[in-house]
Amino acid sequence: MNYVYLLKSKKYNKFYIGYTNDLKRRIAEHNSNKSFYTKNKGLWEIRYYEAFYSKEDAFNREKQLKKHARGMQELKKRLLNSLS
């Protein structure tokens, strides 16, 4: 299974979107400062994820959320109470 996930920093009001085939391992990497983009930005907690059978589908969804502001705005609107 492949996952697209949304993390929120517990320390800062920052979000991070990524994709992986092992969600638990990847979150542990973020929280142990093994990820370049989330390093030294506090502990991260998962707020949302989507599962895909296809790695390509997961990659395309991650790209849609990262590159297109409207995709992220719609996701934040849908998850209004979960992200606060």
TIGU-45399 format. One record per residue (C-alpha): x, y, z. Coordinates in steps of 0.02 Angstrom, whole numbers, plus 32768, in hexadecimal, padded with zeros to 4 digits. Layout:
% TIGU-45399
XYZ ...
END
This chain:
% TIGU-45399
800080008000 803B80B27FDC 800881498041 7FFB8205802C 7FFE825680D7 7FEC83008128 8050832581C6 803F83B8823B 80CC83F682A9 809F83F68361 811984858380 80F084F682EC 8055850F8284 80A884B981EE 806C842D817D 80CA83AE8117 808A833F808B 80E482A28053 80CD81F38011 8113814B8046 80F480918042 810E808180FF 80B08106815F 80E880D88210 819F80D381DF 819581788182 814381D58213 81C9818F8287 824D81D3820F 81FD82808211 81FA828082CF 82AF824782DE 82EE82D2826B 831D825B81DD 82BA82BE815D 830B83598114 826E83C48103 822783A081AF 82CB8399820F 82D0840482AE 821D8440829B 81D883E68332 817683478344 80FC831C82B9 805382CA82C4 7FEE82808238 7F4C82DB8215 7F1682888173 7F46820080FA 7F0781AD805B 7F3280FB8025 7F5680C57F73 7F82801D7F25 7FEA80747EA1 808B80D17ECB 806F813F7E33 7FC281717E6F 8008819F7F1A 809582037ECC 801B82617E5A 7FA8828A7EED 803B82CB7F54 807283357EC1 7FC183787EAC 7FBA83AE7F62 806983F97F63 806C84517EBB 7FBA848E7EAD 7F8185047F36 7ECA84E07F11 7EDF84277F3A 7F2984507FE4 7EA484D68005 7E1A84597FE1 7E6A83D88053 7E7D845780E0 7DC7848D80C8 7D8C83D980D2 7DF583B8816E 7DD4845D81C5 7DB884168273 7E3D838F8264 7EC88408823A 7EAE848482C7 
END
